[in-house]
Every structure is written in structure tokens, then in C-alpha cells.
Amino acid sequence: MADDTVTLHPHQHGKLGNTHVEVLSDHVAVVAGDLHPMADGEQYTFARAGIRVTRQGDEYTFSKAA
């Protein structure tokens, strides 16, 4: 796993650099306390943290936004 990417599933949490990332059971992505409900196939950027998350089924990939 690269330092600039974290892949999680519902009920999991981790860190991307120093930033806490998490996926809640109801398909809500969390980055540094900010929440966003995710639809399957959706990509969303948490602007404040500069982190993008992409959902494919139950797999959520968090990465540093370019």
C-alpha cells in the first residue's frame, strides 16, 4: 500500500499521512471529522483536507488530491 493511498471497507478506519479516515456502516466516508454519504461509483474530494475518496461497491479508496 502506498503512503498516499488507503483502501478501507465499512467499519474500518485508518490514517492517510496524519489525517484520520474512516468508513461508517451506512456508506459514509469520514475524513478528519468531515462526513460525506457515498453512492456506489461516486468520487468526492474533501477540500479542507485535500483528500479524494472513491467508492466501488464496499471498497473505498482514499488518496491525496492533486
N, C-alpha and C positions, 0 to 999 in steps of 0.2 A: 504494500500500500504506500502510495506516495505521500509525502508530507503535506502536499497541498490538496489532497482529496481524502474524504472519509465516506464510506458507504455503510449505511445503517438500515435496519428494519424496524417496524413498530415495536415499542417497548425498549428501544436501545438508546444509548447516549454515548457521546464521546467528545473529543476536542479536535478542532482544526486550528493548529497553532495554539494560541492561548484562548481561543473562543469556544465556549461550550455549545455543542449542537446536540439535538435530540429529536426523536420521532415519537409522538404520542400514539396511543392505541387508536384514536379516531382520525388518523391520517393527517395530523397537524405537525408541521415542521417547526422546530424551535431553534432560533439562533440568538444567543446572548439575551435570552428573555423575551425576544420578539416572536410572535406566533403567526403562522400562515397556514390555513387549511389547503391541502394539496389534492388536486384531481389527478387521476392516472394520466400520465403523459405530460403533465404540466412542468414548466420550468419557471422558477421565481428567484429574483435577486433581492436579498435583504440589504438594502442600500447602506444603512447605517454601519453594518459590519463588513460590507464588501464581500459577501458570501452568496453564491448561487447554489440552489438546490434543484435537482431534477428527480421526479418520481417516475419510476417504471414498475407498475404493479406494487409489490411490497418492498421494493428496493429504492432507497433514497440516497442520492449521491450529492454530497456537499463539497463544493470546491471554491477556491478563491476566485472572485470575479476579476476579469481582465480590465 
